[in-house]
């Protein structure tokens, strides 16, 4: 009798899909985090170059205005 209860409980657990959405969202968030980590180093250098150009432009503009 106890074996039958265990089989029924196992069948209920396998059929239960309530936590499936949470796991899917967690996997998607992990994928986005990995992709962002792979992309950021290249973006980081481009952003640094852009800010350096802006800083030099502002520096030369302020030197001309003085």
QUIDA-V834959 format. One record per residue. N is the residue number from 1. PSI is psi in whole degrees, -180 to 180 (* if undefined). Layout:
# QUIDA-V834959
n = <N/N>
psi = <PSI/PSI>
This chain:
# QUIDA-V834959
n = <1/2/3/4/5/6/7/8/9/10/11/12/13/14/15/16/17/18/19/20/21/22/23/24/25/26/27/28/29/30/31/32/33/34/35/36/37/38/39/40/41/42/43/44/45/46/47/48/49/50/51/52/53/54/55/56/57/58/59/60/61/62/63/64/65/66>
psi = <-37/-35/-38/-41/-40/-41/-41/-43/-42/-40/-39/-40/-43/-30/-17/122/18/-33/0/-43/-41/-43/-40/-42/-38/-41/-40/-42/-39/-40/-43/-40/-41/-42/-41/-38/-32/-30/-33/-38/-40/-40/-36/-44/-37/-43/-39/-41/-40/-45/-34/-42/-41/-43/-42/-37/-43/-37/-42/-35/-40/-31/-36/-34/-19/*>
